[in-house]
């Protein structure tokens, strides 16, 4: 059996020189190798047949969704790989209102899931910044996003996974049972494994009733330190925000230029954009009043966003930060995470590194869960200077993350980019255990070789 016997439609199979450019480039990793082929299956059986073919021909496999990853997890690095692109497996299969689960294929985009369930009165909480990412990719990295502070990450909403294993067997992991004390939790082993253990072909997601009321508030602060202190005050006073996003004046200015929309506050040097939701309007109002009370002397401006238009304007600016940056400079975005009580210290340290290494650094992030998106700006630097300063800054930054008890990646994954730092920051026994698990499930290193560790 050959590839053309498995994927008979020529528009779903590309061999060597005919592989489209989109598979040869990556935002985060430039040394992309030439692949053997790219196949776009429509069914689980086609995925199984492709995996069995790759085993027979001893070809490494990379699973790919929308290609929105920023850690190099989905790119070929050794050459000769078979990319199995599942983005055409994009059907929403069923909404079961009795079990409150949504069954989907891995190529369904996050925004499609959110729009669909909300039209039915339900809510899928995970909300990573890339709304065009696929649910399969979200599972591969355990994506979090802006609502993780209240609702958790992708892992918390996966009830069942149908997975094709490295030799072509199909297995369903997890169940509709809410509780289980029945052996190892294999489902959660695969979530966040970056395609190194299996290829997801079907998912049952937990959904929640859509909250009836929500409102956002924009908080402006004189300094980043004031803003991070404000975040801690919000968390310590039982507000339970749905989202709690922090960004600097120097960050949001790029988004203002790109969208031609001004943030509602032009005061201060740092901002927190907060959303509160509830099934009771009184609860939302009370919590906003509490925030205004505890931050009255700390924030330079507190602006409740009463209309949908004002709320959408503020979130448009937050959501377009990365797109805006692309228009003005080359950059590298990180996704380090530290314990929430170390959040302020970590952000302060990034500014010390800016001075030390002569490289502009800006920050934004999910302040409520300690996840910082530190952005290194190339600006006018030549490539050689950029690489030297970038590497020196990264070494210092991840050393500090480690000292504070943090981790190199909160939601983007390790991929290729962060491998050296995972190895330095991870306990050797823990890292060895990961390798043993990989070897037990994929002894031939068939799936996504060279990634993660």
C-alpha positions as CSV (number, residue, x, y, z in Angstrom):
1,X,0.0,0.0,0.0
2,X,1.3,3.5,-1.0
3,X,0.2,6.9,0.2
4,X,-1.9,7.5,-2.9
5,X,-3.8,4.3,-2.0
6,X,-4.8,5.8,1.4
7,X,-5.4,9.4,0.3
8,X,-6.9,9.1,-3.1
9,X,-7.8,12.8,-3.6
10,X,-4.8,14.6,-5.0
11,X,-5.8,17.8,-3.3
12,X,-5.3,16.0,0.1
13,X,-1.8,14.6,-0.6
14,X,1.4,16.5,-1.4
15,X,4.7,14.8,-2.0
16,X,8.1,16.3,-1.5
17,X,8.6,19.2,-4.0
18,X,4.8,19.7,-4.2
19,X,4.4,20.4,-0.5
20,X,2.9,23.9,0.0
21,X,5.0,26.7,1.5
22,X,2.9,26.9,4.6
23,X,4.4,23.6,5.8
24,X,8.0,24.8,5.2
25,X,7.8,27.9,7.5
26,X,7.1,28.5,11.1
27,X,6.8,31.7,13.1
28,X,9.1,30.5,15.8
29,X,11.6,28.2,14.1
30,X,13.4,29.0,10.9
31,X,15.5,25.8,10.3
32,X,12.6,23.8,8.8
33,X,13.5,20.6,7.0
34,X,12.1,19.1,3.8
35,X,9.3,16.5,4.5
36,X,8.5,13.3,2.7
37,X,4.8,14.1,2.3
38,X,1.8,16.0,3.7
39,X,-1.4,14.0,4.0
40,X,-4.8,15.5,5.0
41,X,-7.0,12.7,6.2
42,X,-10.8,13.0,6.5
43,X,-11.4,10.0,8.7
44,X,-10.0,8.2,11.7
45,X,-9.4,5.1,9.4
46,X,-7.3,7.2,7.1
47,X,-5.2,8.3,10.1
48,X,-4.8,4.7,11.1
49,X,-3.7,3.7,7.6
50,X,-1.2,6.6,7.4
51,X,0.4,5.6,10.7
52,X,0.6,2.0,9.7
53,X,2.2,3.0,6.4
54,X,4.7,5.2,8.2
55,X,5.6,2.2,10.4
56,X,6.1,0.0,7.4
57,X,8.3,2.5,5.7
58,X,10.1,3.6,8.9
59,X,9.0,7.3,8.4
60,X,8.7,9.7,11.3
61,X,5.3,11.4,11.8
62,X,4.3,14.9,12.8
63,X,0.6,15.6,13.6
64,X,-0.5,19.1,12.7
65,X,-3.7,21.2,13.1
66,X,-3.9,24.9,12.2
67,X,-0.2,25.5,12.5
68,X,-0.6,28.3,15.0
69,X,1.9,26.9,17.5
70,X,4.8,29.1,18.5
71,X,7.3,26.6,20.1
72,X,8.2,24.6,17.0
73,X,6.2,21.6,18.0
74,X,4.6,21.0,14.6
75,X,7.7,21.6,12.3
76,X,9.9,19.1,10.6
77,X,13.5,19.2,11.9
78,X,15.3,16.1,10.6
79,X,13.8,15.8,7.2
80,X,11.8,13.0,5.6
81,X,8.8,13.2,7.9
82,X,5.2,12.5,7.1
83,X,3.0,15.4,8.2
84,X,-0.5,14.2,9.1
85,X,-2.6,17.4,8.9
86,X,-5.9,16.8,10.6
87,X,-7.5,20.3,10.0
88,X,-10.0,18.8,7.5
89,X,-11.3,16.5,10.2
90,X,-13.4,19.5,11.3
91,X,-16.9,18.3,12.1
92,X,-18.9,19.1,15.2
93,X,-20.5,15.7,15.7
94,X,-22.9,16.0,18.6
95,X,-24.1,18.0,21.6
96,X,-25.4,15.8,24.3
97,X,-27.4,17.9,26.7
98,X,-27.9,15.1,29.1
99,X,-24.2,14.6,29.8
100,X,-23.4,18.2,28.8
101,X,-20.7,17.1,26.4
102,X,-19.8,18.2,22.9
103,X,-18.2,15.6,20.5
104,X,-15.9,17.0,17.9
105,X,-13.1,16.1,15.5
106,X,-9.6,17.5,16.1
107,X,-9.6,20.0,13.3
108,X,-12.5,22.1,14.6
109,X,-11.4,25.6,15.4
110,X,-11.7,27.0,18.9
111,X,-13.9,29.9,17.8
112,X,-16.2,27.5,16.0
113,X,-16.7,25.5,19.2
114,X,-17.3,28.7,21.2
115,X,-19.9,30.1,18.7
116,X,-21.7,26.8,18.4
117,X,-22.1,26.0,22.1
118,X,-23.1,29.6,23.0
119,X,-25.8,29.5,20.3
120,X,-27.2,26.5,22.3
121,X,-26.9,28.2,25.7
122,X,-23.7,26.6,26.7
123,X,-20.1,27.7,27.4
124,X,-16.7,26.2,26.6
125,X,-14.4,28.1,28.9
126,X,-10.8,27.6,27.6
127,X,-9.9,30.7,25.7
128,X,-6.4,30.9,24.3
129,X,-5.5,33.9,22.3
130,X,-5.4,32.2,18.9
131,X,-9.1,31.6,18.2
132,X,-8.1,30.0,14.9
133,X,-6.2,27.2,16.7
134,X,-7.7,23.7,16.5
135,X,-9.1,21.8,19.4
136,X,-6.6,19.0,18.6
137,X,-3.7,21.5,19.0
138,X,-5.2,22.9,22.2
139,X,-5.2,19.4,23.6
140,X,-1.6,18.8,22.4
141,X,-0.4,21.8,24.5
142,X,-3.1,21.8,27.2
143,X,-3.9,25.4,26.1
144,X,-5.1,27.8,28.8
145,X,-5.8,31.3,27.9
146,X,-7.6,34.2,29.5
147,X,-10.3,32.4,31.4
148,X,-8.0,29.9,33.1
149,X,-7.8,32.0,36.3
150,X,-11.4,31.0,37.0
151,X,-12.2,28.0,34.8
152,X,-8.9,26.1,34.3
153,X,-7.3,24.9,31.2
154,X,-8.2,22.5,28.3
155,X,-7.3,19.5,30.4
156,X,-10.2,20.3,32.7
157,X,-12.8,20.0,29.9
158,X,-11.7,16.8,28.1
159,X,-13.9,13.9,29.1
160,X,-12.9,11.4,26.4
161,X,-10.1,11.2,23.8
162,X,-10.0,8.9,20.8
163,X,-6.3,8.4,20.0
164,X,-4.4,6.6,17.3
165,X,-1.2,5.2,18.9
166,X,2.3,5.1,17.3
167,X,1.8,1.7,15.7
168,X,-1.7,2.4,14.4
169,X,-4.0,1.0,17.2
170,X,-7.0,3.1,18.1
171,X,-7.9,3.6,21.8
172,X,-10.5,5.7,23.7
173,X,-9.2,7.2,26.9
174,X,-11.3,8.7,29.7
175,X,-15.1,8.3,30.0
176,X,-18.3,10.1,30.8
177,X,-18.0,9.1,34.4
178,X,-17.4,12.2,36.6
179,X,-15.3,10.2,39.1
180,X,-12.7,7.5,38.6
181,X,-10.4,5.6,40.8
182,X,-9.8,2.9,38.3
183,X,-6.2,2.7,37.3
184,X,-3.8,5.2,35.8
185,X,-5.3,8.4,34.3
186,X,-4.0,7.8,30.7
187,X,-6.2,10.5,29.2
188,X,-4.4,13.2,31.0
189,X,-1.0,11.7,30.1
190,X,-1.8,12.4,26.4
191,X,-3.1,15.9,27.0
192,X,-0.1,18.3,26.8
193,X,2.2,15.7,25.3
194,X,2.6,17.8,22.0
195,X,1.8,14.9,19.7
196,X,4.6,12.7,21.0
197,X,2.4,9.9,22.2
198,X,-0.6,9.7,19.9
199,X,-2.8,11.4,17.3
200,X,-6.1,12.6,18.6
201,X,-9.0,11.8,16.2
202,X,-12.1,12.5,18.3
203,X,-12.9,14.4,21.5
204,X,-15.7,14.7,24.0
205,X,-15.6,18.0,25.7
206,X,-17.3,19.1,28.8
207,X,-19.5,22.2,28.4
208,X,-21.1,24.4,31.1
209,X,-24.3,26.5,31.1
210,X,-23.6,29.9,29.7
211,X,-23.4,32.5,32.4
212,X,-26.3,35.0,32.2
213,X,-24.4,38.1,33.1
214,X,-20.9,39.4,32.6
215,X,-19.1,42.8,32.7
216,X,-15.6,44.0,32.1
217,X,-13.6,46.7,34.0
218,X,-10.5,48.5,32.9
219,X,-8.0,49.4,35.6
220,X,-5.2,51.8,35.0
221,X,-2.1,52.0,37.2
222,X,0.8,54.4,37.5
223,X,3.4,51.5,37.3
224,X,3.7,47.8,36.6
225,X,4.4,47.2,40.3
226,X,1.1,48.9,41.2
227,X,-0.7,46.8,38.6
228,X,0.7,43.5,39.9
229,X,-0.1,44.5,43.4
230,X,-3.7,45.3,42.3
231,X,-4.0,41.8,40.8
232,X,-3.0,40.2,44.1
233,X,-5.6,42.3,45.9
234,X,-8.3,41.2,43.5
235,X,-7.4,37.5,44.0
236,X,-7.1,37.8,47.8
237,X,-10.5,39.4,48.2
238,X,-12.6,36.6,46.7
239,X,-13.5,38.4,43.4
240,X,-13.0,35.2,41.3
241,X,-12.6,37.1,38.0
242,X,-13.3,35.3,34.8
243,X,-10.3,36.9,33.1
244,X,-7.6,39.1,34.5
245,X,-5.3,40.4,31.8
246,X,-2.3,42.7,32.4
247,X,-0.5,44.7,29.8
248,X,1.9,47.7,29.7
249,X,1.3,51.0,28.0
250,X,4.2,50.3,25.7
251,X,2.5,47.0,24.7
252,X,-1.0,48.3,24.0
253,X,0.3,51.2,21.9
254,X,1.2,48.7,19.2
255,X,-2.4,47.4,19.2
256,X,-3.8,51.0,19.2
257,X,-1.7,51.8,16.1
258,X,-2.8,48.6,14.3
259,X,-6.5,48.7,15.1
260,X,-6.8,52.5,15.1
261,X,-8.8,52.2,18.3
262,X,-7.7,53.9,21.6
263,X,-7.9,52.2,24.9
264,X,-10.6,53.8,27.2
265,X,-7.9,55.0,29.6
266,X,-4.8,56.9,28.5
267,X,-3.5,57.3,32.1
268,X,-0.8,55.4,33.7
269,X,1.8,52.9,32.5
270,X,0.1,49.6,33.1
271,X,-3.4,48.2,32.8
272,X,-5.5,45.3,34.0
273,X,-8.5,44.2,32.0
274,X,-10.9,42.2,34.1
275,X,-14.1,40.3,33.4
276,X,-16.6,39.0,36.0
277,X,-19.4,36.6,35.1
278,X,-22.3,35.1,37.1
279,X,-25.8,33.9,36.8
280,X,-26.9,36.7,39.1
281,X,-26.6,40.3,38.0
282,X,-26.4,41.4,41.6
283,X,-23.2,39.3,42.1
284,X,-21.5,40.9,39.2
285,X,-22.4,44.4,40.4
286,X,-21.3,43.6,44.0
287,X,-17.9,42.3,42.9
288,X,-17.2,45.3,40.7
289,X,-18.1,47.6,43.6
290,X,-15.7,45.6,45.8
291,X,-12.9,46.0,43.2
292,X,-13.5,49.7,43.1
293,X,-13.4,49.9,46.9
294,X,-10.1,47.9,47.4
295,X,-8.3,49.6,44.5
296,X,-9.5,53.2,45.0
297,X,-6.2,54.5,46.3
298,X,-4.1,52.2,44.2
299,X,-5.5,52.5,40.7
300,X,-5.2,55.8,38.8
301,X,-8.4,55.1,36.9
302,X,-11.2,52.5,37.2
303,X,-13.5,52.3,34.2
304,X,-16.5,49.9,34.2
305,X,-17.3,49.0,30.6
306,X,-21.1,49.0,30.7
307,X,-21.9,48.6,27.0
308,X,-21.1,45.6,24.8
309,X,-19.4,48.1,22.3
310,X,-17.0,49.4,25.0
311,X,-16.3,45.9,26.2
312,X,-15.5,44.6,22.7
313,X,-13.3,47.6,22.0
314,X,-11.1,46.9,25.0
315,X,-10.9,43.2,24.3
316,X,-10.2,43.9,20.6
317,X,-7.1,45.8,21.7
318,X,-6.0,43.0,24.0
319,X,-6.6,40.2,21.4
320,X,-4.7,42.1,18.7
321,X,-1.4,42.6,20.6
322,X,0.5,39.9,18.8
323,X,-0.9,40.6,15.4
324,X,0.0,44.3,15.9
325,X,3.5,43.5,16.9
326,X,4.0,41.6,13.7
327,X,3.4,44.7,11.7
328,X,6.2,46.7,13.4
329,X,9.1,44.4,14.3
330,X,10.4,40.9,14.6
331,X,10.0,39.6,18.1
332,X,10.0,36.5,20.2
333,X,7.2,35.8,22.7
334,X,7.7,33.6,25.8
335,X,5.1,32.0,28.0
336,X,6.8,31.5,31.3
337,X,4.8,30.9,34.4
338,X,5.6,31.5,38.1
339,X,3.7,31.1,41.3
340,X,1.2,34.0,41.6
341,X,3.0,35.5,44.6
342,X,6.2,35.7,42.4
343,X,4.4,37.3,39.4
344,X,5.4,40.9,40.4
345,X,9.0,39.9,41.0
346,X,9.3,38.2,37.7
347,X,8.0,41.1,35.7
348,X,10.3,43.5,37.5
349,X,13.2,41.2,36.6
350,X,12.4,41.3,32.9
351,X,12.9,45.1,33.1
352,X,16.3,44.6,34.7
353,X,17.2,42.3,31.8
354,X,16.1,44.9,29.3
355,X,18.7,47.3,30.7
356,X,21.4,44.6,31.2
357,X,21.2,43.2,27.6
358,X,20.2,46.2,25.6
359,X,17.1,44.5,24.2
360,X,13.6,46.1,24.5
361,X,11.3,43.9,26.6
362,X,7.5,44.3,27.0
363,X,5.1,42.2,28.9
364,X,1.5,41.2,28.9
365,X,-0.2,38.1,30.2
366,X,-2.7,36.2,32.2
367,X,-2.1,37.9,35.5
368,X,-4.5,35.8,37.5
369,X,-2.6,32.5,37.0
370,X,1.0,33.7,36.9
371,X,1.5,33.3,33.2
372,X,3.6,36.0,31.7
373,X,4.0,36.7,27.9
374,X,7.4,38.4,27.9
375,X,8.2,39.8,24.4
376,X,11.7,40.4,23.2
377,X,11.8,43.0,20.5
378,X,14.4,42.9,17.7
379,X,13.6,46.4,16.4
380,X,16.6,47.8,14.5
381,X,19.2,45.2,15.5
382,X,21.1,43.3,12.9
383,X,20.7,39.5,13.0
384,X,24.0,38.6,14.7
385,X,23.5,41.2,17.5
386,X,19.9,40.1,18.0
387,X,20.8,36.5,18.4
388,X,23.6,37.1,20.9
389,X,21.5,39.5,23.1
390,X,18.4,37.3,22.8
391,X,20.3,34.2,23.9
392,X,22.0,35.9,26.8
393,X,18.7,37.4,28.0
394,X,16.8,34.0,27.7
395,X,19.5,32.3,29.7
396,X,19.1,34.8,32.5
397,X,15.3,34.9,32.3
398,X,14.8,31.1,32.6
399,X,17.3,30.9,35.4
400,X,15.2,33.4,37.3
401,X,12.0,31.5,36.5
402,X,13.6,28.4,37.9
403,X,14.7,30.2,41.1
404,X,11.1,31.4,41.6
405,X,9.7,27.9,41.3
406,X,8.3,28.5,37.8
407,X,8.2,26.6,34.6
408,X,9.4,27.4,31.0
409,X,5.9,27.0,29.4
410,X,2.4,27.6,30.7
411,X,0.4,26.9,27.6
412,X,2.4,27.0,24.3
413,X,4.4,23.9,24.9
414,X,8.1,23.1,24.9
415,X,8.5,22.0,21.2
416,X,12.0,22.7,20.1
417,X,12.5,26.3,21.3
418,X,12.3,25.5,25.1
419,X,13.9,22.1,25.2
420,X,17.2,23.3,26.7
421,X,15.4,25.1,29.5
422,X,13.1,22.2,30.3
423,X,16.2,20.0,30.7
424,X,17.8,22.5,33.0
425,X,14.7,23.2,35.1
426,X,13.2,19.8,35.3
427,X,14.3,17.3,38.0
428,X,16.5,14.6,36.3
429,X,14.4,11.8,37.8
430,X,11.2,13.4,36.4
431,X,12.7,13.9,33.0
432,X,13.9,10.3,32.9
433,X,10.4,9.2,33.8
434,X,9.0,11.2,30.9
435,X,11.5,9.5,28.6
436,X,10.6,6.1,29.9
437,X,6.9,6.8,29.3
438,X,7.7,7.9,25.7
439,X,9.7,4.8,25.1
440,X,7.0,2.5,26.5
441,X,4.3,4.0,24.2
442,X,6.5,4.9,21.2
443,X,9.7,2.7,21.3
444,X,10.6,3.6,17.7
445,X,10.2,7.4,18.4
446,X,7.8,7.5,15.5
447,X,5.7,10.5,16.7
448,X,7.1,14.0,16.6
449,X,10.8,13.0,17.2
450,X,13.1,15.6,18.6
451,X,10.4,17.6,20.4
452,X,9.7,18.1,24.1
453,X,12.9,16.5,25.4
